[in-house]
Amino acid sequence: MNLVSRSSFIVAALVASVFAASPIEAQEVKGKLVLYTSQPERDASQTVAAFKRVQPGVDVEVFRSGTTEVMGKLAAEFAGGQPRADVLLLADAATMEALKKDARLLNYREAKVEGLEPSTYDADRTYFGSKLITTGIAVNTAAKLRPTSWADLAKPEYKGQIAMPSPLYSGAAAIMLGTMTSRPDLGWGFFEKLKAADAVAVRGNGAVMTAVANGEKSYGVLVDFMAFNAKAKGSPIDFIFPSEGLPAVTEPVAILRTTQNAAAARAFVDFILSDEGQKLAVSMGYIPARASVGMPSWYPAGAKINLMPTDIPKVVQSNSTNLKRFAELFGN
Amino acid sequence: MADAGGMRGPIEDYGRGRIEDYALLWWLVIVVAVLSVLPIGRLLLEGIAPGGALSTEALRRVLSSPTTWTATGHSLVTALGGTLLAVLIGGTVALVVTLTDIRHRNVYIFCFVMPLLLAPQVVALAWLQLFGPSSPLLKMLGAAPPLGSRNPLYSPEGIILVLGVQYAPLVFLTLRAGLRTLPRELIEAGLSGGAGPLRVMRTIVLPLMMPPLLAGVALCFVSCLGNFGIPALLGIPGNYLVLPTLIYQRLAGLGPGALSEVAVLSVLIGFIAVIGIVAQDALLSRRDFRISTASVVASPFELRRWRLPVEVALWTLSFLVLALPMVALVLTSLVPAVGVPLDAATATLDNYRFVLFDHAAAKRALVNSFGLSATAAIAIVLFAIPLAYFLVWRRSRLLRVVNLVTEVPYALPGVVLAIAAILLFLKPLPIVGVSIYNTVWIILFCYLARFLVLGLRPVISGYHQLDRTLEEAAQIAGARLLRRLRTIILPLVAPAAAAGALLIFLTAFNELTVSALLWSSGSETLGVVFFSFQQGGDSTYAAALGVLTVVVSIALMLSTLLMAGRLPPGVLPWRD
């Protein structure tokens, strides 16, 4: 089933149905591949360029936008009965889980998952985490206090100085909410205290970054790479790994069932999960899903980041209740 | 025989003329149907019959949710508040600038219109910084609030303030176009009859200026109602939900049926916009606003000792609305990273170098956005002139509906119009079999649909002020409709049409929300690239692109002065 070029689709499908037990090894894939992604623009173009070096025969077409915009476009295409995307590379597993529930995703059983942390990919092999994007505390270097834990942020000294991405507008922030509220040491009490401390929820991580770097807020709940990339360029910003641990999203890659070019789509997933694709993620400043390829330069040497485990199905299930409670708590 | 032919000719001609009239009318109606009714209808279908099966589930869920009504209430508050402020600012400035003897009038008008070019988010962001603890200006004055103080703009008042400031040029441009048809004799008669300037303003100028003023009010109201950028930046942190942000929220938490809910919420926005237009119509239909002479009014009121204070007030306003955001933008574009203090050692042109030379899409986006907005502006205005002819002078029930539906695509949040366009154009067009999906044409379609009303409202107000006798004389003389439109009406409504075209161009030039869903590689728009930078935390690149956009637009606007001699009088707002 690996070799299905569009021109010989019927023949290949017949052959494949007869010889399904002995898949043919792919030599080279061809044709057009449509990628929908919410990666930052530079990452998206680097990913595509690197993939094209491995698979020069594939012509990649990219649609890049915010997660909400990508999902909006996709939802409209589903409703119109003709989804155009072949592969998705989106911020969080919860979004993928929802697509999986609607039977939109293709199972890729032969995906090379050896060496990947099992929590980063779907057990049914429909989506695969490409990296780990953790959320910690960003601090403006002019700030007087340095928090060491999430609990610190709830103290009165931090009142009025915290920005965070709103889970109502960002899927990744919704996962963070689901992960943190289900923990006994933080729970909803933590968010109630944040609210009491006048924390503001803004539209996305980019807005948190700008607010903290500008000094409009001293502290921000922010994804790791954005803080470190800004710091590397000279912004007055630091990133703190809170002692309770860091929630993380995996930016999974997945193939749509309706793909027009399954061979190229599989090749894309293979590339993302390969050592080369993972090293690319590291070079862009991300923690890779495959720990063996190394860590980004900002990673504390020798240390192990304490990740908060996320029960994705549970987060998905409780998502709408969580969002409602958050909206009520933060005033809407 | 020659005699008989002479008898028959005009009658035959009259009949043929009527057929032509009807053909033109139906052509106009069909275009409006395609641009406005088709997307709304497709969306409505998604709201009540997702996947083809009739279901009132989404309708029930949306209408029974208290959040919906909270957001509706907030939308009304901010839209009405923003409109009121915009009318106060834009209306006052238009009257003062056109009717008094202030100096440097043309330069001022130029500066007053410019903020339309700055994306609302840019203005809002600049003001946030201005009032915030990191404000470079307040720091310079030593008056910066301490870290952690709450920004006063994160509030309904903040939203209203920024909306009002952002859309004041809409009222200004429509009203200024109207004022230029105001006959000087009327004002002089009033003044020589012993009435004071304020009384002349109240009893002569304002009553005659109701059509353009109301057109500006109507445009402001829908603009405020459908605006997403400002309430997203100021309302989300302030926990103040309006309909466009609620729609975005529903889209973000995309669960089953989200699209239907989004459709229902959008129809709600459309409904509010339509009520606004019905109200405007009711106000206009009660009176007659025709002006029969067209001697251009030339600053009849002398301000004397008030001139300097008025000028100071005007320029202070421009400083706050244009100069401050621009300075903030320029400063951000010169630092290597957000938050780095700007001094001789840190200043860099790297952001400009990156945007201009290393980033292929930014250059393409400039070309695309220019082409799209210029095409939309010209096409819409050429279409609006015959359409407004029928809307104003041949009223019928059908035309009344046409007038209302043109409003809706502009009132919808851009993301929703984009979704409607995807649903419509995902499959190849029937009959011709060509697909415009993922091409620049689908963006153009949305721009035409969305900005039609921006061109139509000023043109309609232009017609309201026209005395029809000229056109009727031409008709009796045997001129057909198309010819009358070209030779009689076009020169007379040209100032209003030009104001509309300018509004469309400036608004479309940095439009974001529609193209964010519809762009494809090669068809990027400025808004898309700007948004990509900002979202990735690269505000410095975004700032550099913003500055370049403004510079290019200023050059374009100034270049219009080169052909000013060949245009009908009153077409360029910044030229007396």
Chai-1 contact restraints between the chains, C-beta under 6 A:
chainA,res_idxA,chainB,res_idxB,connection_type,confidence,min_distance_angstrom,max_distance_angstrom,comment,restraint_id
A,P40,B,G536,contact,1.0,0.0,6.0,A-B,restraint_1
A,E41,B,S532,contact,1.0,0.0,6.0,A-B,restraint_2
A,E41,B,G536,contact,1.0,0.0,6.0,A-B,restraint_3
A,S65,B,A516,contact,1.0,0.0,6.0,A-B,restraint_4
A,G66,B,Q535,contact,1.0,0.0,6.0,A-B,restraint_5
A,T68,B,L251,contact,1.0,0.0,6.0,A-B,restraint_6
A,T68,B,A252,contact,1.0,0.0,6.0,A-B,restraint_7
A,E69,B,A516,contact,1.0,0.0,6.0,A-B,restraint_8
A,E69,B,L517,contact,1.0,0.0,6.0,A-B,restraint_9
A,M71,B,L254,contact,1.0,0.0,6.0,A-B,restraint_10
A,G72,B,L251,contact,1.0,0.0,6.0,A-B,restraint_11
A,G72,B,V415,contact,1.0,0.0,6.0,A-B,restraint_12
A,G72,B,I419,contact,1.0,0.0,6.0,A-B,restraint_13
A,G72,B,L517,contact,1.0,0.0,6.0,A-B,restraint_14
A,K73,B,L517,contact,1.0,0.0,6.0,A-B,restraint_15
A,A75,B,L254,contact,1.0,0.0,6.0,A-B,restraint_16
A,A75,B,L259,contact,1.0,0.0,6.0,A-B,restraint_17
A,A76,B,I419,contact,1.0,0.0,6.0,A-B,restraint_18
A,A76,B,I422,contact,1.0,0.0,6.0,A-B,restraint_19
A,A76,B,L423,contact,1.0,0.0,6.0,A-B,restraint_20
A,A79,B,L259,contact,1.0,0.0,6.0,A-B,restraint_21
A,G80,B,L423,contact,1.0,0.0,6.0,A-B,restraint_22
A,G80,B,L426,contact,1.0,0.0,6.0,A-B,restraint_23
A,Q82,B,L426,contact,1.0,0.0,6.0,A-B,restraint_24
A,G160,B,G148,contact,1.0,0.0,6.0,A-B,restraint_25
A,G160,B,R150,contact,1.0,0.0,6.0,A-B,restraint_26
A,Q161,B,G148,contact,1.0,0.0,6.0,A-B,restraint_27
A,S166,B,I236,contact,1.0,0.0,6.0,A-B,restraint_28
A,L168,B,Q249,contact,1.0,0.0,6.0,A-B,restraint_29
A,Y169,B,A252,contact,1.0,0.0,6.0,A-B,restraint_30
A,V200,B,P237,contact,1.0,0.0,6.0,A-B,restraint_31
A,V202,B,I236,contact,1.0,0.0,6.0,A-B,restraint_32
A,V202,B,P237,contact,1.0,0.0,6.0,A-B,restraint_33
A,R203,B,A232,contact,1.0,0.0,6.0,A-B,restraint_34
A,R203,B,I236,contact,1.0,0.0,6.0,A-B,restraint_35
A,G206,B,Q534,contact,1.0,0.0,6.0,A-B,restraint_36
A,G206,B,Q535,contact,1.0,0.0,6.0,A-B,restraint_37
A,G206,B,G537,contact,1.0,0.0,6.0,A-B,restraint_38
A,M209,B,G537,contact,1.0,0.0,6.0,A-B,restraint_39
A,T210,B,V338,contact,1.0,0.0,6.0,A-B,restraint_40
A,T210,B,S539,contact,1.0,0.0,6.0,A-B,restraint_41
A,A213,B,V338,contact,1.0,0.0,6.0,A-B,restraint_42
A,A213,B,G339,contact,1.0,0.0,6.0,A-B,restraint_43
A,N214,B,S134,contact,1.0,0.0,6.0,A-B,restraint_44
A,N214,B,G339,contact,1.0,0.0,6.0,A-B,restraint_45
A,G215,B,P133,contact,1.0,0.0,6.0,A-B,restraint_46
A,G215,B,S134,contact,1.0,0.0,6.0,A-B,restraint_47
A,E216,B,G132,contact,1.0,0.0,6.0,A-B,restraint_48
A,E216,B,S134,contact,1.0,0.0,6.0,A-B,restraint_49
A,S218,B,L147,contact,1.0,0.0,6.0,A-B,restraint_50
A,M226,B,G537,contact,1.0,0.0,6.0,A-B,restraint_51
A,A230,B,A337,contact,1.0,0.0,6.0,A-B,restraint_52
A,K233,B,P336,contact,1.0,0.0,6.0,A-B,restraint_53
A,K233,B,A337,contact,1.0,0.0,6.0,A-B,restraint_54
A,G234,B,P336,contact,1.0,0.0,6.0,A-B,restraint_55
A,G234,B,A337,contact,1.0,0.0,6.0,A-B,restraint_56
A,G234,B,V340,contact,1.0,0.0,6.0,A-B,restraint_57
A,S235,B,A337,contact,1.0,0.0,6.0,A-B,restraint_58
A,S235,B,V338,contact,1.0,0.0,6.0,A-B,restraint_59
A,S235,B,G339,contact,1.0,0.0,6.0,A-B,restraint_60
A,P236,B,G339,contact,1.0,0.0,6.0,A-B,restraint_61
A,L323,B,G253,contact,1.0,0.0,6.0,A-B,restraint_62
A,F330,B,N239,contact,1.0,0.0,6.0,A-B,restraint_63
A,G331,B,N239,contact,1.0,0.0,6.0,A-B,restraint_64
A,N332,B,N239,contact,1.0,0.0,6.0,A-B,restraint_65
A,N332,B,L241,contact,1.0,0.0,6.0,A-B,restraint_66
